[in-house]
């Protein structure tokens, strides 16, 4: 058992040793962590101490939860998400939407699961779309976005019903068009307003994204306006803090 003047708890010493192995690449992304009994013998501690250490590293997002199998080292490769370029009409084509294009340009594989519903808008969405939160209806396109088969984002887009009904926005599948779907129906967004907050996820968000305990998320709310100044869409994207780097490039002239 570790001795000496080290004042750290035993589980912290084991966690530090494993963390160092991960940082040095001795345990690489996808590797299975040695069994609890083996770790206990290696470090001269109890299996309960090892469990505490493993839970600590899981909470930090370094290890998978290990449900049904051994814990594995999680990939720390982040997606660079260029929000100042995202949805720029010149940056995506007819056969891939803006997000998918961004992922592909980073040499990774995008996939989206899409569902569509008619709903009463949440108060924050109704306020930004200038709608009545108790009576007006919106069309909601809900997406879970995957990168290399790992859920990376949820993205829920809300449209006033009178704009979306009878258009491709109602199709419950991954659809795209030159310049974006709104542009294809004559409602091109000419101004975007971004609001970003960092917070802890809801229970539903944690489940949809498979988040380790203690993982914060960035909520990116983007309101789009057409040429007449009418708000035509609110998109709320939830991005896990351990999977993204948000990038803005601004003209300082």
Residue pairs with C-beta under 8 A, 6 or more apart in sequence:
1 10
1 44
1 45
2 10
2 13
2 43
2 44
2 45
6 13
8 16
10 45
10 49
11 45
11 49
11 50
11 52
11 53
11 56
12 53
12 56
13 43
14 39
14 43
14 45
14 49
14 50
14 52
14 53
15 52
15 53
15 54
15 56
15 57
17 43
18 27
18 33
18 39
18 53
18 54
18 57
19 57
19 60
19 62
21 27
22 57
22 62
22 73
27 33
27 73
28 73
29 73
29 74
29 75
29 76
29 77
30 72
30 73
30 75
31 72
31 73
32 69
32 70
32 71
32 72
33 39
33 54
33 63
33 66
33 70
33 71
33 72
33 73
34 42
35 70
36 47
36 50
36 51
36 54
37 47
39 50
39 53
40 46
40 47
40 49
40 50
43 49
43 50
54 63
54 66
54 71
57 63
58 64
58 65
58 66
58 71
58 212
58 213
59 212
59 213
59 214
60 212
60 214
61 74
61 212
61 214
61 215
61 242
62 73
62 74
62 76
63 71
63 72
63 73
63 74
63 212
64 71
64 72
64 73
64 74
64 212
65 71
65 212
66 72
74 212
74 242
75 150
76 242
78 242
78 243
78 244
78 245
79 102
79 103
79 106
79 108
79 147
79 152
79 243
79 244
79 245
80 106
80 244
80 245
80 247
81 102
81 239
81 244
81 245
81 246
81 247
82 102
82 247
82 248
82 249
83 194
83 220
83 246
83 247
83 248
84 247
84 248
84 249
84 250
85 91
85 102
85 249
86 98
86 99
86 102
87 98
87 180
87 189
87 192
87 222
88 98
89 179
89 180
89 183
89 188
91 98
91 101
92 98
92 101
92 176
92 180
93 101
93 178
94 176
94 177
94 178
95 176
96 104
96 176
97 174
97 176
97 180
98 180
99 110
99 112
99 145
99 153
99 155
100 110
100 112
100 176
103 109
103 110
103 147
104 110
108 147
108 148
109 147
109 148
109 149
110 145
110 146
110 147
111 145
111 146
111 149
112 143
112 144
112 145
112 146
112 174
113 143
113 144
113 146
114 141
114 142
114 143
114 172
114 173
114 174
115 141
115 142
115 172
116 139
116 140
116 141
116 142
116 169
116 170
116 171
116 172
117 139
117 140
117 142
118 137
118 138
118 139
118 140
118 161
119 137
119 138
119 140
120 133
120 134
120 135
120 136
120 137
120 138
121 129
121 131
121 133
121 136
121 137
121 138
121 158
122 133
123 133
124 221
125 131
125 138
125 158
125 234
125 236
126 132
126 133
126 136
126 138
127 133
128 221
128 223
128 231
128 234
129 138
129 158
129 160
129 223
129 231
129 234
130 230
130 231
131 138
131 160
136 160
136 161
137 161
138 158
138 159
138 160
138 161
138 164
139 158
139 159
139 160
139 161
139 164
139 165
139 169
139 170
140 156
140 157
140 158
140 159
141 156
141 157
141 159
141 169
142 154
142 155
142 156
143 153
143 154
143 155
143 156
143 157
143 174
144 151
144 153
144 154
144 208
144 209
145 151
145 152
145 153
145 154
145 155
146 152
147 243
150 210
150 243
151 208
151 209
151 210
152 209
152 239
152 240
152 243
152 244
153 209
153 237
153 238
153 239
153 240
153 244
154 205
154 208
154 209
154 237
154 238
155 235
155 236
155 237
155 238
156 235
156 236
156 237
157 233
157 234
157 235
157 236
158 233
158 234
158 235
158 236
159 169
159 232
159 233
160 232
163 169
163 182
163 185
163 187
163 232
164 170
167 181
167 185
168 175
168 177
168 181
168 184
168 185
169 181
169 182
169 185
175 181
177 183
177 184
178 184
179 188
180 188
180 189
182 188
182 189
182 224
182 226
182 232
182 233
183 189
187 226
187 232
188 226
188 227
189 224
189 225
189 226
189 232
189 233
190 225
190 226
190 227
191 224
191 225
191 229
192 222
192 223
192 224
192 225
193 222
193 223
193 225
194 220
194 221
194 222
195 220
195 221
195 222
195 223
196 218
196 219
196 220
196 221
196 246
197 218
197 219
198 216
198 217
198 218
198 219
198 241
199 216
199 217
199 219
200 216
200 217
201 209
201 211
201 215
201 216
201 217
201 238
201 240
205 211
205 217
205 238
206 215
209 217
209 238
209 240
211 217
211 240
212 242
215 240
215 241
215 242
216 240
216 241
217 238
217 239
217 240
217 241
218 238
218 239
218 241
218 244
218 246
219 236
219 237
219 238
220 235
220 236
220 237
220 238
220 239
220 246
221 234
221 235
221 236
221 237
222 233
222 234
222 235
222 237
223 231
223 233
223 234
224 231
224 232
224 233
224 234
224 235
225 231
225 232
226 232
239 246
